[in-house]
Amino acid sequence: MNGGWLVVGVGNRDRGDDAVGPHVCDRLRALDGGPEFRSSVCEGSVVDLLLHWDDDDRVVIVDAIAPGDEPGRIVALDITHDVTQDATQVMAQAPSAVSTHEVDVSVAIELARALGRMPAQLLLIGVEAEQLAWGAPLSARVAAAADEVVGLLVELIGDGDRAHRLWRPAPSDGIMKAW
């Protein structure tokens, strides 16, 4: 058991803004003298997410969310505790419209919850994508948002007691309708 901070970047490096999660992990690893944390990139099945953490870890998942009206918008949620409506029900209503993955991140989290594999703290950071084209680089808006996310994570991990002031709880109607 590790009990420290783990940042998991979810996404495909070859699919435009879907690479924001791995990009944030790369940027965090490149920092000299930054806070102590572990990182992992999940470019395959998001169902494997729950294999990355232990029950005493503090986990942040960084992922792209489906394109909408505000590319580069950052959404941060604390989903450590149960939500009132099962997220799988929310996602079943329109899974192809909200996720950039075959299996939605929220479904993987609900699987972890059902299997008793939740970490001590679980935070989600979503960055709204602008484009998801194969072979495309990060868009300028999403790259700028990734810089903001790196700064937020350095601040959070460097002073973990501030997490309650930086993160809002998940909405009562599910993990997040934008995932």
C-alpha positions as CSV (number, residue, x, y, z in Angstrom):
1,M,0.0,0.0,0.0
2,N,1.3,3.4,-0.9
3,G,-1.1,6.0,0.6
4,G,0.3,8.8,-1.4
5,W,-0.9,10.9,-4.4
6,L,-1.4,9.1,-7.7
7,V,-2.2,11.1,-10.9
8,V,-3.7,8.9,-13.7
9,G,-3.8,10.4,-17.1
10,V,-6.5,8.8,-19.3
11,G,-6.5,9.1,-23.1
12,N,-5.0,8.3,-26.4
13,R,-1.8,10.3,-27.3
14,D,-2.7,9.9,-31.0
15,R,-6.2,11.4,-30.9
16,G,-5.9,15.1,-30.6
17,D,-7.3,16.5,-27.3
18,D,-8.0,13.0,-26.0
19,A,-4.3,13.1,-25.1
20,V,-4.8,15.8,-22.4
21,G,-4.5,13.2,-19.5
22,P,-1.2,11.7,-20.6
23,H,0.1,15.2,-21.5
24,V,-0.6,16.4,-17.9
25,C,1.2,13.4,-16.5
26,D,4.2,14.0,-18.8
27,R,4.3,17.7,-17.7
28,L,4.1,16.8,-14.0
29,R,6.9,14.2,-14.4
30,A,9.1,16.8,-16.0
31,L,8.9,19.3,-13.2
32,D,12.1,19.7,-11.1
33,G,11.6,20.1,-7.4
34,G,7.8,19.6,-7.7
35,P,5.7,17.7,-5.1
36,E,6.0,14.0,-4.5
37,F,3.5,11.8,-6.3
38,R,3.2,8.8,-8.6
39,S,1.7,8.9,-12.0
40,S,0.3,6.5,-14.5
41,V,-1.0,6.7,-18.0
42,C,-4.1,4.7,-19.0
43,E,-4.2,4.5,-22.8
44,G,-6.0,1.2,-23.0
45,S,-9.2,0.1,-21.4
46,V,-10.5,2.5,-18.6
47,V,-11.9,-0.6,-16.9
48,D,-8.2,-1.1,-15.8
49,L,-8.3,2.1,-13.8
50,L,-9.1,0.4,-10.5
51,L,-5.9,-1.7,-10.9
52,H,-3.7,1.5,-10.6
53,W,-4.5,2.4,-7.0
54,D,-4.6,1.0,-3.5
55,D,-7.3,1.7,-0.9
56,D,-5.2,4.3,1.0
57,D,-4.2,6.3,-2.1
58,R,-5.3,9.8,-3.0
59,V,-6.1,9.6,-6.7
60,V,-6.7,12.3,-9.4
61,I,-7.9,11.1,-12.8
62,V,-7.3,13.6,-15.6
63,D,-9.3,12.9,-18.8
64,A,-10.8,14.7,-21.8
65,I,-14.5,15.1,-21.9
66,A,-16.6,15.2,-25.0
67,P,-16.5,18.3,-27.2
68,G,-19.2,20.9,-26.5
69,D,-19.6,24.6,-26.4
70,E,-16.5,25.5,-24.4
71,P,-13.3,23.8,-25.5
72,G,-10.7,23.9,-22.7
73,R,-13.2,24.2,-19.9
74,I,-11.9,22.5,-16.8
75,V,-14.3,20.6,-14.5
76,A,-13.1,19.2,-11.2
77,L,-15.1,16.9,-9.0
78,D,-14.5,15.0,-5.8
79,I,-16.3,11.7,-6.2
80,T,-14.8,10.0,-3.1
81,H,-18.2,9.3,-1.6
82,D,-21.3,7.7,-3.1
83,V,-23.5,9.8,-5.2
84,T,-27.3,9.5,-4.9
85,Q,-28.0,8.2,-8.4
86,D,-25.9,5.5,-9.9
87,A,-23.6,7.0,-12.6
88,T,-24.1,4.0,-14.8
89,Q,-27.7,5.0,-15.2
90,V,-26.8,8.5,-16.1
91,M,-24.3,7.3,-18.7
92,A,-26.6,4.7,-20.2
93,Q,-28.9,7.5,-21.4
94,A,-26.3,8.8,-23.9
95,P,-22.9,7.1,-23.6
96,S,-21.7,8.0,-27.1
97,A,-22.5,11.6,-26.6
98,V,-20.5,12.1,-23.4
99,S,-17.4,9.9,-23.5
100,T,-14.3,9.9,-25.6
101,H,-13.8,6.2,-24.7
102,E,-15.5,2.9,-25.5
103,V,-16.2,2.4,-21.8
104,D,-16.8,5.6,-19.9
105,V,-14.6,6.6,-16.9
106,S,-17.6,6.9,-14.7
107,V,-18.6,3.3,-15.4
108,A,-15.1,2.2,-14.4
109,I,-15.4,4.2,-11.2
110,E,-18.8,2.7,-10.4
111,L,-17.2,-0.8,-11.0
112,A,-14.4,0.1,-8.5
113,R,-17.1,1.2,-6.0
114,A,-19.1,-2.0,-6.5
115,L,-16.0,-4.2,-6.1
116,G,-14.8,-2.3,-3.0
117,R,-11.7,-1.0,-4.9
118,M,-12.2,2.7,-4.2
119,P,-9.2,4.7,-3.1
120,A,-9.2,6.9,0.1
121,Q,-9.8,10.0,-2.1
122,L,-10.9,10.1,-5.8
123,L,-10.9,13.4,-7.7
124,L,-11.7,13.8,-11.4
125,I,-10.5,16.6,-13.7
126,G,-12.1,16.8,-17.0
127,V,-11.0,19.1,-19.8
128,E,-13.5,19.7,-22.6
129,A,-12.0,18.6,-25.9
130,E,-12.1,20.7,-29.1
131,Q,-11.1,18.0,-31.6
132,L,-10.4,14.2,-31.4
133,A,-8.9,13.6,-34.8
134,W,-6.4,10.8,-35.3
135,G,-2.9,12.2,-35.6
136,A,-3.8,15.7,-34.5
137,P,-1.9,17.5,-31.7
138,L,-3.6,19.1,-28.7
139,S,-5.6,22.1,-29.7
140,A,-4.3,25.5,-28.4
141,R,-7.3,25.8,-25.9
142,V,-6.8,22.3,-24.5
143,A,-3.0,22.8,-24.2
144,A,-3.6,26.0,-22.2
145,A,-6.1,24.2,-20.0
146,A,-3.5,21.4,-19.5
147,D,-1.1,24.1,-18.1
148,E,-3.8,25.2,-15.7
149,V,-4.4,21.6,-14.6
150,V,-0.7,21.1,-14.0
151,G,-0.6,24.2,-11.8
152,L,-3.7,23.1,-9.9
153,L,-2.2,19.7,-9.3
154,V,1.1,21.1,-8.1
155,E,-0.8,23.2,-5.6
156,L,-3.1,20.4,-4.5
157,I,-0.4,17.8,-4.1
158,G,2.0,20.2,-2.4
159,D,-0.7,21.1,0.2
160,G,-3.2,18.2,0.2
161,D,-5.1,19.6,3.1
162,R,-6.4,22.3,0.8
163,A,-8.3,19.8,-1.3
164,H,-11.6,20.5,0.4
165,R,-11.3,24.2,-0.8
166,L,-10.3,23.4,-4.4
167,W,-12.8,20.7,-5.3
168,R,-16.6,20.7,-5.4
169,P,-18.5,17.5,-4.5
170,A,-20.0,15.5,-7.3
171,P,-23.6,16.6,-8.2
172,S,-26.4,14.6,-6.7
173,D,-27.6,13.5,-10.1
174,G,-24.6,11.3,-10.9
175,I,-20.8,11.6,-11.2
176,M,-20.8,14.0,-14.1
177,K,-23.1,14.2,-17.1
178,A,-20.2,15.6,-19.3
179,W,-18.0,12.5,-19.0
